[in-house]
Amino acid sequence: MNLPAPFRSATEQPKTSSDEEYPGTGHRFRLRQKVLRGGLEAMVPQELLELLLCYAIPRGDVKPLARRILSGTSLGGLLSREPAELERIPGIGPHAASLMTLVVRIHRELQAESEGGRPVCEDPEELAPWFRSVIGLAEEERFSAVFLDQGRRIVGREVYEAGSRTRTVLYPRRLFEAALRDKATGIVLAHNHPGGSLTPSTQDRELTRRVQQIGESLEICLVDHLLVTREGHASFRRHGWM
């Protein structure tokens, strides 16, 4: 005798052998459904990372991995790490590291596109939100630069590799090579302080003076140097530090 199948709602999914064979399969399904039903904004950072890892790690429960690698850091700080550093995290292979790096790169591109073609930079501090988004969350010191033409239009952007938690090195040669490549006449420089301080160090001031001097010899003006953190920014020019 054929017995009727037990009642199941349209949203309830039958358990398959893969659910039992691969732990976390049902959780992956629920995360994807949450996104498709418009619940992305309500997802906490760990859930966002779990979903991202699902696409790079096709089997297994990624929830414990996401919880472990977020311990002691933030999602923004984690994603701001260099690909090689991400790949060294136990459980994160080349696929996950490349996908996490790609997310950050796409975010930068979306921000640049939202500003339009070549926006005019009337005030260098207008660039602070962009600098904070690309280096402000990083766990180590980094430099970034925006290049301007004579009409103060943005003609290029660069983000330079990370240093340590307390110091980074910016080689002026690389900075000015990029500026000359983009035919820039002005530079807005920025670097972050992971510790949250908005006061420049002696090394910060010395580097600023050096960049100014080299720029003057090349007829490229250092318009401003911004110090950025998670919470805010400070302008070298406005505070009289340059």
C-alpha angles and dihedrals in degrees: 000000000000111000119205116257113255114265114269126182120236092252097047113094123211116245111250132196089260090064089061096037095050115039114222096030093120091047090052090053092051092050092052092047090051090057094046091051093054097261097124094105091056095053116110120228094262091054091049090053092046091054092048091051091050090068093050099039107046098188135042138032109301095182096090090045092052091048092049099048092045091054109114096006142062129250090248092050092049095049091047092064122107115266092244091053092049091050091056091061108105108254095020112101131179094282095055093041093052093046093050090050091048091056091057092046092051089049090055092049092050090051092050092048092049089060092059130236108317108345120200115244105216093167121025090215087068085074093059095095091053093047091048091052094053103036107004094086096044118121092220133045116277138173129221133178139198117204123214133195125221091279091053091251116148109250102167148359134207135187115198128213122274128268126191130304090269106027142026132186123230116190107212090209091065091045094053094040087061092045092052091045090056092043089238124171095188139039131201106199126195138178134177135234108211090196091063100245116144093195117099121235124231088258090052091055093046092051091049091053091048093051090048092052095048090045092054091054090052095040090244113132123218096223095187144331115224125202110207135189136169091274106037150324143252129212119224090205096048092048094046094245092132 
